[in-house]
């Protein structure tokens, strides 16, 4: 069912401004958190069983608990607003309609881990969204929710907005840290992990926009109440974006565990006239597609989509009609990852290029039967062999499309006279 925690006040145009946010109960959660022990705030995050909403799904409370309590180094909080996964646009909507919930969530996280400096790393193309955040941050400073002695306490917090330059690789957390430090955005080897050596080699928490924006609700209502929503493995609510030939594309907040077809048919209004469902990419372009039969079995949760050989990812649902070429779809996806590879790792640098060149040849009608075996071979050689998961993100949909639509690929490499 549709459940409104994050989106409750999105209909109110004044909610994006500080006065409207305060009127709707804003900044009550940070005041409550500042009256709690930092460890108690972390415990609420743990009890919520909230999994990071950026795609990896790592438990947020556990990530916070990894930050060392005793250290001579400063601690940092970094918000990942580099929303670059194709098909994904939920974080942008939060920034548009509820920027102060993000700021308040960052402040809660900072108090929990005892950090006095936080950053929002925002995607370079988000020029309007950056202006919106700048305005909201200034409002928070002007009214004592950021800066020296926030909310009348002895706790100081500085929040800095940093604009990226439009690189997909900087959505990877360590690539983002490199960019924040003024270097080329290339992922780091791990370990060490950011919790011990992150930004400027200091302990760092990195969370997605949606993850942080829901923290005010969790603090006010309790982690246990949040955990009652959704499923045991996928608690709470989720912002889900949907694009493609449906009647009502957009962003919806649902309770985790909703059947995928219920979401498509009821919330998104079903397919537009004259279009029939052909496939669904459930979690952004890096997740393998589902057939219509699989869609009937799928629920919007981590565990359900994992069992079907795909993933929830960023919950950016891309609907493909049955008259759309899956060869064209995979060619477009392969081109994206070839363009966005940072080139640091050979399997990714070369593999993404080979996948795209091979798909481009097949799409042009010049493919051969051995190309399909080559695509599988290249994909297998890319997975798990690079510093970050970009190579995997290119290989997963390639393997998924080959597995799900073998007839379409076989037809594409069969000479027309032999069909």
KEKEPA-218609 format. One record per residue (C-alpha): residue in three letters; x, y, z. Coordinates in pm, 1 decimal. Layout:
<sites>
(ALA, (X, Y, Z)) ...
</sites>
This chain:
<sites>
(UNK, (0.0, 0.0, 0.0)) (UNK, (102.3, 362.1, -40.2)) (UNK, (246.1, 495.4, 286.0)) (UNK, (350.7, 856.3, 332.0)) (UNK, (648.1, 921.6, 558.2)) (UNK, (876.6, 1115.5, 326.4)) (UNK, (608.8, 1245.8, 92.0)) (UNK, (343.3, 1345.6, 346.2)) (UNK, (380.4, 1717.9, 277.7)) (UNK, (500.1, 1712.3, -82.3)) (UNK, (164.1, 1854.4, -192.4)) (UNK, (235.6, 2168.9, 12.6)) (UNK, (439.5, 2416.4, -197.4)) (UNK, (547.0, 2598.3, 120.4)) (UNK, (705.0, 2284.4, 268.1)) (UNK, (1024.8, 2341.0, 70.9)) (UNK, (1073.8, 2669.8, 260.7)) (UNK, (1180.4, 2680.7, 624.2)) (UNK, (857.9, 2842.2, 750.5)) (UNK, (646.7, 2573.3, 587.6)) (UNK, (877.9, 2297.2, 708.6)) (UNK, (859.7, 2424.4, 1067.2)) (UNK, (481.3, 2454.7, 1044.4)) (UNK, (467.0, 2087.2, 948.2)) (UNK, (680.1, 1979.0, 1244.1)) (UNK, (1023.8, 2018.9, 1091.6)) (UNK, (1342.0, 2024.2, 1302.3)) (UNK, (1161.3, 1865.5, 1598.9)) (UNK, (1359.7, 1546.6, 1536.2)) (UNK, (1703.4, 1710.0, 1563.2)) (UNK, (1597.1, 1878.6, 1886.3)) (UNK, (1492.3, 1539.2, 2021.7)) (UNK, (1814.5, 1376.7, 1899.9)) (UNK, (2028.5, 1643.6, 2066.2)) (UNK, (1861.0, 1550.7, 2395.2)) (UNK, (1961.1, 1186.7, 2348.3)) (UNK, (2298.7, 1021.4, 2382.4)) (UNK, (2464.3, 979.3, 2041.3)) (UNK, (2473.3, 602.5, 2088.3)) (UNK, (2098.2, 604.7, 2153.6)) (UNK, (2041.6, 772.6, 1816.2)) (UNK, (2255.4, 507.0, 1647.8)) (UNK, (2052.1, 241.1, 1827.1)) (UNK, (1728.3, 384.4, 1686.3)) (UNK, (1878.5, 368.4, 1338.1)) (UNK, (1976.8, 5.7, 1399.9)) (UNK, (1632.7, -87.5, 1531.4)) (UNK, (1470.9, 59.2, 1220.7)) (UNK, (1666.1, -192.5, 1009.4)) (UNK, (1682.2, 81.6, 747.4)) (UNK, (1894.7, -27.8, 454.8)) (UNK, (2077.1, 236.5, 254.1)) (UNK, (1862.8, 370.6, -28.7)) (UNK, (2146.2, 443.1, -269.0)) (UNK, (2147.8, 96.9, -424.8)) (UNK, (2375.5, -122.7, -214.3)) (UNK, (2123.6, -163.9, 67.8)) (UNK, (2375.6, -172.1, 356.2)) (UNK, (2215.1, -121.7, 702.2)) (UNK, (2244.9, 248.6, 789.0)) (UNK, (2265.8, 207.5, 1167.1)) (UNK, (2543.3, -48.5, 1136.2)) (UNK, (2737.7, 186.9, 909.6)) (UNK, (2709.4, 464.7, 1169.4)) (UNK, (2829.3, 230.4, 1444.7)) (UNK, (3154.3, 162.3, 1255.9)) (UNK, (3272.6, 520.4, 1314.1)) (UNK, (3535.4, 510.9, 1592.3)) (UNK, (3430.1, 687.6, 1909.9)) (UNK, (3782.9, 769.3, 2022.4)) (UNK, (4000.4, 929.3, 1759.1)) (UNK, (4221.8, 1234.1, 1728.1)) (UNK, (4100.1, 1288.9, 1372.4)) (UNK, (3792.4, 1491.3, 1273.5)) (UNK, (3487.8, 1294.4, 1159.9)) (UNK, (3284.8, 1371.1, 849.9)) (UNK, (2935.2, 1306.4, 719.0)) (UNK, (2894.4, 1299.1, 342.0)) (UNK, (2556.5, 1290.4, 169.0)) (UNK, (2564.5, 1124.0, -170.7)) (UNK, (2335.7, 1332.0, -393.6)) (UNK, (2512.6, 1225.1, -712.7)) (UNK, (2200.0, 1058.3, -851.0)) (UNK, (2337.5, 932.0, -1182.7)) (UNK, (2188.1, 582.9, -1224.0)) (UNK, (1981.6, 588.5, -1544.9)) (UNK, (1611.8, 557.0, -1468.2)) (UNK, (1647.3, 705.2, -1119.4)) (UNK, (1510.4, 1042.4, -1007.1)) (UNK, (1379.4, 1003.1, -650.6)) (UNK, (1653.4, 1198.8, -471.6)) (UNK, (1600.1, 1491.4, -704.8)) (UNK, (1235.2, 1500.5, -595.5)) (UNK, (1335.1, 1514.2, -227.6)) (UNK, (1560.8, 1810.8, -299.8)) (UNK, (1283.1, 1981.5, -495.7)) (UNK, (1004.1, 1931.3, -245.6)) (UNK, (1158.9, 1867.7, 96.8)) (UNK, (1521.0, 1989.0, 117.8)) (UNK, (1505.2, 2060.5, 490.0)) (UNK, (1430.9, 1695.4, 571.4)) (UNK, (1767.2, 1613.9, 414.4)) (UNK, (1944.1, 1886.0, 613.1)) (UNK, (1778.1, 1769.0, 934.9)) (UNK, (1871.2, 1407.6, 860.4)) (UNK, (2233.0, 1510.1, 805.3)) (UNK, (2231.5, 1694.2, 1138.7)) (UNK, (2093.2, 1383.8, 1314.5)) (UNK, (2363.0, 1166.4, 1160.6)) (UNK, (2633.0, 1418.9, 1251.5)) (UNK, (2520.1, 1423.0, 1616.0)) (UNK, (2505.2, 1042.3, 1625.7)) (UNK, (2865.6, 1001.4, 1509.5)) (UNK, (2988.2, 1329.9, 1664.9)) (UNK, (3087.5, 1496.4, 1340.3)) (UNK, (3109.8, 1874.7, 1313.6)) (UNK, (3151.0, 1899.8, 935.3)) (UNK, (2920.3, 1758.0, 670.0)) (UNK, (2910.8, 1770.9, 291.2)) (UNK, (2643.2, 1723.8, 28.6)) (UNK, (2799.6, 1603.1, -296.1)) (UNK, (2544.8, 1686.7, -565.6)) (UNK, (2541.4, 1574.5, -926.8)) (UNK, (2688.9, 1835.5, -1159.1)) (UNK, (2383.2, 1845.3, -1386.7)) (UNK, (2155.2, 1932.9, -1093.8)) (UNK, (2198.8, 2308.9, -1130.4)) (UNK, (1849.9, 2406.4, -1012.4)) (UNK, (1860.4, 2152.2, -731.6)) (UNK, (2194.8, 2294.1, -615.2)) (UNK, (2037.7, 2640.7, -596.3)) (UNK, (1745.7, 2500.4, -396.3)) (UNK, (1981.9, 2337.3, -149.5)) (UNK, (2192.9, 2652.4, -119.6)) (UNK, (1880.2, 2846.9, -26.6)) (UNK, (1766.6, 2585.0, 225.3)) (UNK, (2112.4, 2560.0, 381.3)) (UNK, (2126.1, 2937.9, 420.9)) (UNK, (1781.6, 2935.0, 585.1)) (UNK, (1904.0, 2669.3, 827.9)) (UNK, (2212.9, 2874.9, 911.9)) (UNK, (2009.0, 3192.7, 957.7)) (UNK, (1776.1, 3026.1, 1207.4)) (UNK, (2031.5, 2830.9, 1410.3)) (UNK, (1981.8, 2481.4, 1270.4)) (UNK, (2333.6, 2485.4, 1126.9)) (UNK, (2649.8, 2662.4, 1237.9)) (UNK, (2766.7, 2737.9, 1590.9)) (UNK, (2559.1, 2595.1, 1873.8)) (UNK, (2275.2, 2447.7, 1670.0)) (UNK, (1930.6, 2456.3, 1832.0)) (UNK, (2074.6, 2640.1, 2131.0)) (UNK, (2310.6, 2357.7, 2228.8)) (UNK, (2689.6, 2339.9, 2242.4)) (UNK, (2700.0, 2126.3, 1925.9)) (UNK, (2848.1, 2291.0, 1614.7)) (UNK, (2780.6, 2172.2, 1261.1)) (UNK, (2902.5, 2314.9, 931.1)) (UNK, (2733.7, 2192.9, 609.7)) (UNK, (2902.8, 2243.0, 272.2)) (UNK, (2741.8, 2187.3, -66.7)) (UNK, (2984.3, 2056.3, -329.9)) (UNK, (2889.5, 2028.0, -696.5)) (UNK, (3035.4, 1743.6, -899.2)) (UNK, (3119.2, 1762.9, -1268.2)) (UNK, (2874.7, 1504.2, -1398.5)) (UNK, (3066.7, 1177.2, -1359.1)) (UNK, (2870.4, 856.4, -1290.9)) (UNK, (3175.4, 706.0, -1121.0)) (UNK, (3152.7, 970.3, -847.2)) (UNK, (2833.6, 805.8, -729.2)) (UNK, (3065.0, 532.2, -599.2)) (UNK, (3148.3, 639.5, -247.2)) (UNK, (3527.4, 640.4, -264.3)) (UNK, (3530.0, 796.5, -611.4)) (UNK, (3313.8, 1068.2, -460.1)) (UNK, (3561.7, 1116.7, -173.9)) (UNK, (3847.2, 1154.5, -421.8)) (UNK, (3646.1, 1419.0, -608.6)) (UNK, (3565.6, 1601.3, -284.3)) (UNK, (3937.8, 1616.4, -212.7)) (UNK, (3995.5, 1783.0, -549.1)) (UNK, (4135.9, 1478.1, -724.9)) (UNK, (4025.6, 1281.2, -1027.2)) (UNK, (3713.0, 1086.8, -936.7)) (UNK, (3846.2, 731.5, -929.6)) (UNK, (3748.4, 467.9, -670.5)) (UNK, (3990.6, 361.8, -399.9)) (UNK, (4099.8, 14.5, -302.5)) (UNK, (3921.9, -113.7, 8.4)) (UNK, (4018.2, -173.6, 285.9)) (UNK, (4063.0, 71.9, 442.9)) (UNK, (3693.1, 153.9, 440.7)) (UNK, (3556.7, 509.4, 470.9)) (UNK, (3442.7, 450.3, 830.7)) (UNK, (3808.6, 441.2, 935.8)) (UNK, (3984.0, 629.8, 653.1)) (UNK, (3743.2, 825.6, 436.0)) (UNK, (3748.0, 1194.6, 347.9)) (UNK, (4098.8, 1333.5, 402.0)) (UNK, (4185.1, 992.2, 553.2)) (UNK, (3946.9, 1058.3, 842.7)) (UNK, (3645.9, 856.5, 969.5)) (UNK, (3352.5, 923.9, 735.6)) (UNK, (2985.5, 824.0, 709.9)) (UNK, (2844.7, 824.8, 356.9)) (UNK, (2468.9, 798.0, 308.5)) (UNK, (2223.6, 852.7, 24.1)) (UNK, (1974.0, 1142.3, 16.9)) (UNK, (1670.1, 921.6, 79.1)) (UNK, (1843.9, 738.7, 365.5)) (UNK, (1914.4, 1063.0, 549.6)) (UNK, (1581.8, 1229.7, 468.6)) (UNK, (1383.3, 956.9, 647.2)) (UNK, (1591.9, 978.6, 965.9)) (UNK, (1380.2, 1261.3, 1119.2)) (UNK, (1074.5, 1032.2, 1106.2)) (UNK, (1269.0, 745.9, 1262.9)) (UNK, (1397.9, 963.1, 1547.6)) (UNK, (1054.7, 1110.6, 1621.8)) (UNK, (861.7, 784.1, 1598.1)) (UNK, (1121.7, 526.6, 1692.6)) (UNK, (1318.3, 271.6, 1497.3)) (UNK, (1091.1, -8.3, 1611.6)) (UNK, (787.7, 166.1, 1458.3)) (UNK, (970.1, 202.4, 1127.4)) (UNK, (1065.6, -166.1, 1134.3)) (UNK, (696.0, -260.7, 1159.6)) (UNK, (650.4, -131.9, 804.5)) (UNK, (750.3, -333.4, 499.7)) (UNK, (892.6, -683.6, 527.4)) (UNK, (1136.6, -831.2, 783.0)) (UNK, (1426.8, -801.2, 536.4)) (UNK, (1310.7, -480.3, 367.6)) (UNK, (1167.6, -255.5, 635.1)) (UNK, (998.0, 79.4, 603.1)) (UNK, (887.0, 267.8, 296.7)) (UNK, (1062.3, 327.2, -32.1)) (UNK, (1055.9, 599.9, -292.5)) (UNK, (1009.5, 428.5, -626.6)) (UNK, (1046.5, 603.5, -960.3)) (UNK, (885.5, 468.6, -1274.5)) (UNK, (940.6, 572.6, -1636.3)) (UNK, (837.4, 435.7, -1972.6)) (UNK, (499.4, 396.5, -2146.6)) (UNK, (280.4, 400.6, -1834.8)) (UNK, (-6.2, 641.2, -1777.1)) (UNK, (133.1, 805.4, -1462.9)) (UNK, (515.0, 800.4, -1457.1)) (UNK, (676.3, 963.7, -1155.6)) (UNK, (789.2, 900.8, -798.4)) (UNK, (572.4, 718.4, -545.4)) (UNK, (629.6, 626.2, -181.6)) (UNK, (520.2, 272.7, -99.7)) (UNK, (549.2, 29.9, 185.9)) (UNK, (817.7, -222.2, 97.8)) (UNK, (682.6, -553.7, -26.0)) (UNK, (417.4, -418.1, -262.8)) (UNK, (365.9, -648.9, -563.5)) (UNK, (538.2, -500.2, -866.8)) (UNK, (234.2, -533.1, -1092.5)) (UNK, (13.6, -365.6, -831.0)) (UNK, (254.0, -72.7, -838.8)) (UNK, (256.8, -57.2, -1218.5)) (UNK, (-117.4, -104.3, -1269.1)) (UNK, (-262.9, 87.8, -974.6)) (UNK, (-20.1, 365.2, -884.2)) (UNK, (134.5, 417.4, -1228.6)) (UNK, (-198.7, 358.2, -1403.8)) (UNK, (-86.7, 66.1, -1617.6)) (UNK, (37.9, 76.6, -1975.7)) (UNK, (-71.6, 356.2, -2208.2)) (UNK, (-316.1, 274.3, -2484.6)) (UNK, (-175.1, 52.4, -2755.1)) (UNK, (124.0, -66.0, -2550.3)) (UNK, (177.7, -406.5, -2390.4)) (UNK, (431.0, -485.2, -2119.7)) (UNK, (742.5, -644.2, -2264.3)) (UNK, (996.2, -621.7, -1980.3)) (UNK, (1078.6, -427.4, -1665.3)) (UNK, (1418.3, -312.0, -1543.2)) (UNK, (1339.5, -286.2, -1170.4)) (UNK, (1625.3, -94.7, -1010.6)) (UNK, (1800.1, 133.3, -1256.3)) (UNK, (1997.5, 39.1, -1566.1)) (UNK, (2249.5, -179.9, -1382.3)) (UNK, (1986.1, -435.8, -1276.9)) (UNK, (1886.2, -733.1, -1497.1)) (UNK, (1542.0, -714.5, -1661.5)) (UNK, (1231.9, -912.4, -1567.1)) (UNK, (992.2, -1080.7, -1808.4)) (UNK, (615.8, -1018.9, -1775.6)) (UNK, (583.5, -1359.9, -1604.2)) (UNK, (853.3, -1266.4, -1352.4)) (UNK, (685.4, -928.8, -1296.3)) (UNK, (372.9, -1112.3, -1181.4)) (UNK, (584.2, -1289.5, -917.7)) (UNK, (791.3, -990.1, -810.9)) (UNK, (749.5, -770.4, -506.2)) (UNK, (928.5, -443.4, -448.1)) (UNK, (1175.0, -566.9, -187.5)) (UNK, (1539.6, -665.3, -172.6)) (UNK, (1471.5, -1034.9, -114.7)) (UNK, (1200.4, -1080.7, -378.0)) (UNK, (1400.4, -927.6, -661.6)) (UNK, (1717.2, -1107.9, -553.5)) (UNK, (1535.0, -1441.6, -583.0)) (UNK, (1428.3, -1352.1, -936.5)) (UNK, (1787.0, -1283.3, -1042.1)) (UNK, (1761.0, -906.3, -1040.2)) (UNK, (1790.2, -638.6, -769.4)) (UNK, (1603.2, -348.4, -610.3)) (UNK, (1900.1, -118.0, -670.2)) (UNK, (1783.8, 243.3, -668.5)) (UNK, (1420.1, 142.1, -734.5)) (UNK, (1424.6, 322.3, -1067.2)) (UNK, (1174.6, 113.0, -1261.1)) (UNK, (1211.3, 130.1, -1639.6)) (UNK, (916.5, -18.1, -1828.7)) (UNK, (981.7, -150.0, -2179.7)) (UNK, (688.8, -225.8, -2414.7)) (UNK, (686.5, -548.7, -2613.6)) (UNK, (742.3, -359.5, -2940.3)) (UNK, (1066.6, -203.5, -2816.5)) (UNK, (1389.3, -364.5, -2934.1)) (UNK, (1574.1, -530.3, -2646.2)) (UNK, (1883.5, -517.2, -2867.5)) (UNK, (1854.7, -138.5, -2885.7)) (UNK, (1791.9, -117.5, -2509.8)) (UNK, (2105.4, -317.3, -2429.3)) (UNK, (2310.7, -121.6, -2682.4)) (UNK, (2211.5, 204.9, -2512.9)) (UNK, (2296.1, 63.4, -2168.3)) (UNK, (2631.6, -70.7, -2289.3)) (UNK, (2720.9, 264.9, -2442.5)) (UNK, (2648.7, 440.9, -2113.0)) (UNK, (2884.0, 222.5, -1910.4)) (UNK, (3156.4, 238.6, -2175.1)) (UNK, (3135.4, 619.2, -2159.9)) (UNK, (3131.7, 632.8, -1780.8)) (UNK, (3411.5, 388.0, -1694.9)) (UNK, (3690.3, 584.6, -1528.9)) (UNK, (3950.3, 362.1, -1696.5)) (UNK, (4138.7, 272.8, -1378.7)) (UNK, (4080.0, -104.7, -1399.2)) (UNK, (4160.9, -299.7, -1715.2)) (UNK, (3861.6, -540.8, -1701.0)) (UNK, (3624.4, -243.3, -1682.1)) (UNK, (3806.8, -8.2, -1918.6)) (UNK, (3839.1, -272.0, -2190.1)) (UNK, (3535.1, -483.1, -2108.1)) (UNK, (3278.1, -203.6, -2120.1)) (UNK, (3419.0, -90.7, -2453.9)) (UNK, (3406.6, -442.3, -2596.1)) (UNK, (3048.6, -491.2, -2479.8)) (UNK, (2940.4, -168.5, -2646.1)) (UNK, (3128.8, -231.5, -2972.8)) (UNK, (2983.6, -582.7, -2995.5)) (UNK, (2629.0, -466.0, -2918.4)) (UNK, (2664.2, -178.9, -3166.7)) (UNK, (2766.4, -428.6, -3434.9)) (UNK, (2473.6, -659.1, -3353.9)) (UNK, (2227.6, -369.1, -3351.3)) (UNK, (2354.5, -260.3, -3693.5)) (UNK, (2272.8, -608.0, -3828.4)) (UNK, (2638.1, -707.5, -3867.7)) (UNK, (2660.9, -949.2, -3574.6)) (UNK, (2755.7, -1315.4, -3585.8)) (UNK, (2651.0, -1612.9, -3373.1)) (UNK, (2986.1, -1619.8, -3192.5)) (UNK, (2921.7, -1263.5, -3071.2)) (UNK, (2665.4, -1392.1, -2819.6)) (UNK, (2918.8, -1629.4, -2666.1)) (UNK, (3171.0, -1346.3, -2665.1)) (UNK, (2928.7, -1115.6, -2478.8)) (UNK, (2883.6, -1380.6, -2207.3)) (UNK, (3257.4, -1442.7, -2190.3)) (UNK, (3341.9, -1072.8, -2158.1)) (UNK, (3075.6, -1017.5, -1891.5)) (UNK, (3201.3, -1311.1, -1683.0)) (UNK, (3554.1, -1173.2, -1702.0)) (UNK, (3447.7, -832.4, -1573.4)) (UNK, (3251.0, -924.1, -1260.9)) (UNK, (3428.0, -910.4, -927.0)) (UNK, (3763.6, -819.7, -1078.7)) (UNK, (3769.4, -442.7, -1037.3)) (UNK, (3808.0, -188.3, -759.1)) (UNK, (3444.0, -76.1, -773.4)) (UNK, (3121.0, -225.7, -907.3)) (UNK, (3093.5, -32.5, -1234.7)) (UNK, (3217.6, -333.7, -1432.0)) (UNK, (2958.6, -548.6, -1255.5)) (UNK, (2692.0, -284.4, -1328.5)) (UNK, (2767.6, -322.2, -1700.0)) (UNK, (2790.9, -702.8, -1691.4)) (UNK, (2473.0, -771.8, -1490.1)) (UNK, (2223.6, -624.8, -1740.4)) (UNK, (2419.7, -778.6, -2030.0)) (UNK, (2392.9, -1124.9, -1878.9)) (UNK, (2032.9, -1056.0, -1779.4)) (UNK, (1923.2, -954.3, -2128.5)) (UNK, (2101.6, -1253.8, -2283.9)) (UNK, (1937.8, -1487.8, -2033.7)) (UNK, (1591.1, -1334.2, -2052.4)) (UNK, (1562.9, -1270.4, -2427.2)) (UNK, (1772.5, -1540.7, -2602.4)) (UNK, (1538.9, -1554.0, -2904.0)) (UNK, (1576.4, -1181.4, -2971.3)) (UNK, (1956.2, -1203.9, -2960.1)) (UNK, (1963.0, -1518.1, -3172.3)) (UNK, (1742.1, -1351.8, -3431.5)) (UNK, (1961.2, -1041.1, -3433.6)) (UNK, (2271.9, -1240.4, -3529.5)) (UNK, (2096.8, -1464.7, -3783.9)) (UNK, (2133.6, -1349.5, -4146.0)) (UNK, (1802.8, -1229.0, -4286.0)) (UNK, (1802.8, -1485.5, -4565.3)) (UNK, (1835.1, -1764.6, -4308.2)) (UNK, (1547.8, -1650.7, -4087.1)) 
</sites>
